[in-house]
Amino acid sequence: MEAARTSGGRARSLPTKLPDGREVLLDNGQHVLIGAYCETLSLMQHVGVDLRDALLEVPLSLRHPDGSGLKLPRLPTPLDAAVGIARARGWNWRDKLSLIRTAQRWQRARFSCTAPATVADLCATLTITVRRELIEPLCVSALNTPIERASGQVFLRVLRDSLFGRGHAGFAPAALLLPKVDLGRCFPDAAVDWLRAHGADVRFGQRVQALARDPAGGWRVDQQRFDQVLLATAPWDAARLVESAIQSGTDDEAGMREWLELAQALRFEAIATVYAMSAASARLAEPMLSLPGDAAFPAQFVFDRAQLGGPAGLLAFVVSASTLERVLLEAAVLAQARAQLGRGDLRVLRTVVEKRATFACTPGLQRPAQRIASGLLACGDYVAGPYPATIEGSVRSGLSAVGRW
């Protein structure tokens, strides 16, 4: 039962008209996968998605428009990281040495740290250049939380799996996988087709209003009985239904209230994607560039949609942990494009703001468990697990829930 009339949630497609009247499918936010998303990539293949057709593989790159910054070469892991650091443009020997020494310390500690540590704490020995050009963009893209508030332990887990983990289907674990088709075609549409082909009853436009224990066993979802229920929703919708179940009466009230309190205690960060169009067809140096960001210039990344199968002249600017109002945000991004890309001819085509895009991934955060009560489970990127709010975290949570049954 899906409340929306389309599949995908935060990874869905949005029909949009270009200035010349043509229709294009934009994404509800520009997404990036990495080669270490093994479960996500495996599931995409399982429902019939051709990974090489859907995704463009590029080495991990945090290059700025002027060519400075880090870019990993196509070499085996972890040799790619070592060579990439040695060749980083605009970094002096102190920058490179500080990163090597710090990374070695993380590796000796088996990529673990104390629960209260923030990413800023972990990076105290790094130079300002490395923190600004590597750690800050990595942290905000992976955890969507600024380094001063981001969990050091979760950040280290992401680093470990991307730099020293395994990839899938021949992709390097640290490789960036950029969608070449709209997000609907990347997975949700194929998943719905697969489910229906295997006998599932998929209902769109049906918002569940109430959840209650059934006296005969199992659960009642809007008065329809089911043996078991999986809440694959945003945390606030799951909390709404758990609260309705508690109010209707249940033997598991104490445990359900504990779950509810943790879900309601989560705090959230916004992500904004500003799609801007130019009549000029000039392309960026790479499909994705890292942007030097600050209070005046909020975007951390820009994507050249023409290099990803989209129309010429279309750029997507991503602002993680966004705090600006839409009008101010758009003006700031256009000013940033003029200053950093030399593109003063851009006009905003569409801005997508997800105000509660991810939970704030802070140190020591207690996340709700998967089990809510007997026969009632939750899955999603916010459920307790090792990853931040990512697609891979969602997929692993879903697989874990199914495995329990």
Buried (B, 14 or more C-beta within 10 A) or exposed (E): BBBEEBBBBBBBBBEBEBEEEEEBBBBBBBBBBBBBBBBBBBBBBEBEBEBEEBBBBBBBBBBBBEEBBBBBEEBEBBEBBBEBBEEBEBBEEEBBBBBBEBBEEBBEEEBEBEEEBBBBBBBEEBBEBBBBBBBBBBBBBBBBBBBEBBBBBBBBBBBBBBBBBEBBBEBBBBBBBBBBBBBBBBBBBBBBBBBEEEEEEEEEEBEBEBBBBBEEEBBBBEEEEBEEBBBBBBBEBBBBBBBBBBEEEBEBBEBBEEBBEBBBEBEBBBBBBBBBBBEEEEEBEBBBBBBBBEEEBBBBBBBBBBBBEBBBBBBBBBBBBBEBEBEEBBEBBBBBBEBBBEBEBBEBBBBBBBEBBBBBBBBEBEBBBBBBBBBBBBBBBBBBBEBBBBBBBBBBBBEBBEEEE
